[in-house]
Amino acid sequence: MSKHILMKTKLATSLSLILGAATTMSTFAAEVEQQSELEVIQVTGFKGSIKESTQLKRYSSGVVDAISAEDIGKFPDTNLAESLQRITGVSIDRSNGEGSKVTVRGFGPDYNMVTLNGRTMPAASLPAGGGAPNSRAYDFANLASESVKSVEVYKTGKASIASGGIGATININTARPLDNPGLVANIGVKAQHDTTNRVGDDVTPEISGIFSWTDEDAKFGASLTASMQQRDSSATGAFVGEWRTTEYDGTIPQAADDIVLENAPAMGQYYSMPSDLRYTIADRERTRTNAQLTLQYSPIDSFTATLDYTYSQQELFEARAEQSIWMDNYKTHLTFDDNAVKTPIYYREERRDLSTRDLGLALQEQNQVNENNSIGLNLQYYFSDQLNFTFDAHSSKATSKPDAPYGSWINAGLGANVVAAQQVDFSRDLPSMVIDFDDCSRTNLNCSGALDQADVGSSILDANFASQESTVDEFRLHGSYLIDNGSIDFGIESRSMESHSLQSLTRNTMGNWGIENPGELPDGYLDPTNFLAEFDDYDTSGSFDQGFTGSASQIGYWAADQYGFNFAADGAFATNRTIEEDIQAAFVQYNYSNEINGMVFNLVIGARYETTDITSTANIDLPDAVAWEGNNDFNVRYGTNKDDYSLSSSYNHFLPSLDFNINVIEDVTLRASYSTTIARPTYDNLSSAATVGVPTGPSIIPGTTNAPAATGNPSLVPLESNNFDVSAEWYFTDLSYVSIGYFNKKVDNFIGLSPMTQNYYGLRDASAGPRAQAAKAELEAQGLAFTDSNLFQMVAAMENGVAFDSMSYEEFEAAYDVLPNSDDPLMDFTAQVPTNSKDAKIDGYEFAVQHFFGDTGFGLQANYTIVNGDIDYNVAADPTVTQFALVGLSDTANFIAMYENDKFQARIAYNWRDKFLNSAARYVNEPGFTEEYYQIDFNIAYNYSEQMSFFVEGLNITEQNMRQHGRYEAQLWNLEQNGARYNIGMRYNF
C-alpha cells in the first residue's frame, strides 16, 4: 500500500479557500479564513503531486497550472525550467543543454514575472563572452529543485498579483515547517554522468538534504534545506559572426577579376555574404550551492510569523577554443542558391599574390559567479473571523561578477599564417571549413606540411570585465474581509529596484594582428586537437581537422611577462550604469460565489493602480578615436575624460481584471477571463548613453557596413496587453481531465528597433578621408588590387614616407596604426534605437488531456499549444529597413507516460518546440531563427523501503542538437552539439 499521511492544518484551511474562490496567489491564500471540511491528503508518488496540481487548476479562478513535489525534497525534474516545459503553453530556453528561462504563450523570459513565495526576485546574469547585462528574467538554473514545494503558473492577470508578466506570473513555493508538523528529515545523493564531458570528471556528485521540525503543539518550527551540485560538461559548436545582406550591382566586393559566379543574383536582387566561420570546443565546470532557512512561530491560532533566508550561488568556468577563417580578399568562386535572398552555398577565396593569411586559433576563458541572497519576514494576523491582514517584507540581492582578477571573459588571439585558400560548403547542416594548407611560403614557418605549435603565434589579448548587482526591497500589506458569499481583498505595495552594471575592455598587444612571432609559445601550452572528431553527429568530410585547445589565462600570464603589460582587468570602467525603479501600487479585489439554476459560479473583479518612477544614469569613458590597425581591424581608443548622462521618466497604469467560472454540469467547468497586464523594458533598453563599435572594413570599399552603436531609451514605457481567455474543462475523475482553451492578447507599446545613422562623440573615419582616397588612386596607378590589406598598407606607406614594397603587409601592420585627423569625415554609426512604436496581436489554442487508467498504475499527460501572431518576419524584404516582428512564437507539445505501484515508479517525457524567430536584428537587420527541437527524458525509481529509495534519470537521451540560422537554413548562425545526461542516486528518509 502507498503511504498516506492525513492531516488538517492551517494550510488545509487556506488551500480550501484557493480551491473554492481562488482569490489570490497561493502564497497569500491564508489571508482569508473560512470554515471548510476539505482536508489535505498528501500522497507520495506521481499521483499525489498530479492530484494536487489538478485540484489547483480545477478550482482556481482564471487559468492556472501547477507542478507539485511528489514529496518534500523530491521535485519531478532536476531543473525547475525543465519541469515547467511540461505545462501547456510553456516552452523553455536552454543553456548548456539545461533549462534556463521560460517562454509562456509566445512571450519570452523578459515578459514573464517570476516570484519566490510571492516576492519579486532580482535577476543578474552576464552574457557569455562579456557584453552588457540586460535581462530582468530570473534564471531557473540558479535554484535547485530539491527545496521547492510547488511551482504555479498564473496565465491570467489578477489585481492581487504584482505586475510585470504579460505571458504569465510564475510563483515558486518553498516548504515551510508548520505546513508539515513534526520531524521531517531526508538526504539524497546523486551521481551525474554527462556524456558530453571531455576533460573534466565523467561522474560528478550532487548531495541534498532537508531538515524540518516543529514542537508538539506546532507553534514553533524550523526548517533547513541545502544542496550542492557539480557538473562537468563540454560543448562542440559552430557559428558565423555576421551575415551581411545587400543589393547586387553586378560586382562582388573584393572579388578576383576571374571570379566564377554560378547562379548569380539578378541585378538589384538581394544577396547575403558571411563574415567568417568558426568551430568551437568548450569545456565547462559548474558548481551550484543552494540553501534556505525558515523559522516560523505561531503562539496563538490567529497569528503566524515567518522569517526566511534563501541563498543560491553558481560558480561558472569555461575554457573555449576556436578554429576559424575570416572572409577577406580574392573571392574566386561563389555558387548561389535559388532563394529570394541568395546565399552562397559554395564559397571560395584564394590569396594569390598576397601572403598566406591566418587560421584563427583563439582561446577564451570565462570565470563568473552568480549569487542570490534574500531575507524576508511574513506576518499573518486574523483580527476576527471576518478580517485578516498579512504583512510581507523582503530584501533581495542578485550579483553576477568576475571570478578572476583578469575579468569575467578573456580572449587570447592566436593564429597560424598557413591559409593559401579557403572554401566553405554552406549547404551542410555543419558548414565545411576547407583550407589549402601552406606553411612553406613564409620564411618564419617550419614547412613541416602539418599544423604544429611552431606555426602558431599570438595577436591581441582582450579581457572583459562585466558585473551586475540588482537589488529589490519590497513590502506589502494585504487584507481580506469576508462578506456573504465572498470576500473583499485589498492592499498596498511598494517596490524599489536598482540595477548597477560595470563594463570595461582591456586590450593588450601580443604578437599583433599579423601573428609576427610564430613558435613563441612555451612547449606544452597548446594541446593538438582534432576538432572534427568532436562533431560525431555531422558530415565533416573534407574539412580541415587540425586545431588546438589550451588555457587562455596561462597564455595571458605568459604574454604579460613577454610583452610587458599587467594581466588584470582595467579598473577604469568604460561603462558604469545604474537604473533605479520605484513602484507604488494599490489594489482592491471582490470575490463572489453563488449559484444560477443550480450551477455554482465564482466571480472575481479587481483593479490595480501603479505608479513607476525611473532614473537611468551612466558614467562613461569618452572615446578618443577609432584607430585603423590593419586591413579590416579597427579599435575604439578611450582617453581619460568621462561624462555623466542621467535621464528620468515616470508613468502610471490602471490594471483591471475579471475572472468568471461556472460549473455548467457536474465536473464540467467553463471559464472566461479579462485582464490588462504590463511588462517593463529590459535594462539595456533603458540605458542613457551610447556605446560605439567598429566598422567591419574600410568605409571606402563598397559592401562594408557602417560601424555599429548601441543606445537605450529611458523614456520607454512598458508593454501593455489586453488579455482575453475562454476555456472548457471536463474532470471525469479526480486525476483525469480534458481541457481546451483560447487566448487572445492585444499588445500595445511593443519595443521595436529604429535604425539611426549618426555620429557619436565627434569620432572620425580614417578609412574614408583624403589619405584613403589618395591611397586608392595610387593603387590604381600602380595596377595593384584594391583590397583592404593593400589599402591599409598604401595609406601607412604614404603617411610615413616609406615605399609600399619596403616591407611585407604584416610588417606594416605591426609597425603602423592609422589614426584619424581633422581632414577625415565624421564616422557614421548605425544604432538600433529602442522605441515604443509597435502594436501586435497574439492568440492561440491550448489542448490538454490527463488520465490514469483505473488501478492499473498507468497514466498519461498530453498537451499541445498553438500560438499565432499577426506580424511575421519577411526574409525577402529590404535589408536596409529594420523589421518589427514577434519573437519567440512557436507551437509546443508534451507527452508523458507514467507507471507506478507500491514499489516502482517510471516516467518518460517527450517535449517538442517548433521553429521560432529568436531575433529580428541578430546583426543589423538580419533575423535569427531557432530550428525545431525535441527532447526525451525519463526517470525510474524503486522504493526499497519506506525510508530508502533508489532512482535513475536520463535527460535528452536521444542527444538532440540545437541549431539557429538566418534568413534561410544555409545561413548558419549557431550550432551546438548536445549530449545525454544520466543520474543515479538514492534518497533516505529519517
Buried (B, 14 or more C-beta within 10 A) or exposed (E): EEEEEEBBBBBBBBBBBBBBBBBBBBBBBBBBBBEBEBEBBBBBBBBBBBBBBBBBBBBBBBBBBBBBBBBBBBBBBBBBBBBBBBBBBBBBBBBBBBBBBBBBBBBBBBBBBBBBBBBBBBBBBBBBBBBBBBBBBBBBBBBBBBBBBBBBBBBBBBBBBBBBBBBBBBBBBBBBBBBBBBEBBBBBBBBBBBBBBBEBBEBBBBBBBBBBBBEEEBBBBBBBBBBBBBBBBBBBBBBBBBBBBBEBEEEBBBBBEEBBBEEBBEEEBBBBBBBBBBBBBBBBBBBBBBBBBBBBBBEEEBEBBBBBBBBBBBBBBBBBBBBBBBBBBBBBBBBBBEBEBBBBBBBBBBBEEBBBBBBBBBBBBBBBBBBBBBBBBBBBBBEEEBBBBBBBBBBBBBBBBBBBEBBBBBBBBBBBBBBBBBBBBBBBBBBBBBBBBBBBEBEBBBEEEEBBBBBBBBBBBBBBBBBBBBBBBBBBBBBBBBEEEBBBBBBEBBBBBBBBBBBBBBBBBBBBBBBBBBBBBEEEBBEEBEBBEBBEBBEBEEBBBBBBBBBBBBBBEBBBEBBEBEBBBBEEBBBBBBBBBBBBBBBBBBBBBEEEEEBBBBBBBBBBBBEBBBBBBBBBBBBBBBBBBBBBBBBBBBEEEBEEBEBEBEBEBEBBBBBBBBBBEEBBBBBBBBBBBBBBBBBBBBBBBBBBBBBBBBBBBEBBBBBBBBBBBBBBBBBBBBBBBBBBBBBEEEBBBBBBBBBBBBBBBBBBBEBBEEBBBEBBBBBBBEBBEBBBEBBEEEEBBBBBBBBBBBBBBBBEEBEBEEBBBBBBBBEBBBBBEEEBBBBBBBBBBBBBEBBBBBBBBBBBBBBBEEEEBBBBBBBBBBBBBEBEBEBEBEBEEBBBBBBBBBBBBBBBBBBBEEEEBBBBBBBBBBBBBBBBBBBBBBBBBBBBBEBBBBBBBBBEEEEEBEBBBBBBBEBBBBBBBBBBBBBBBBBBBBBBBBBBBBBBBE
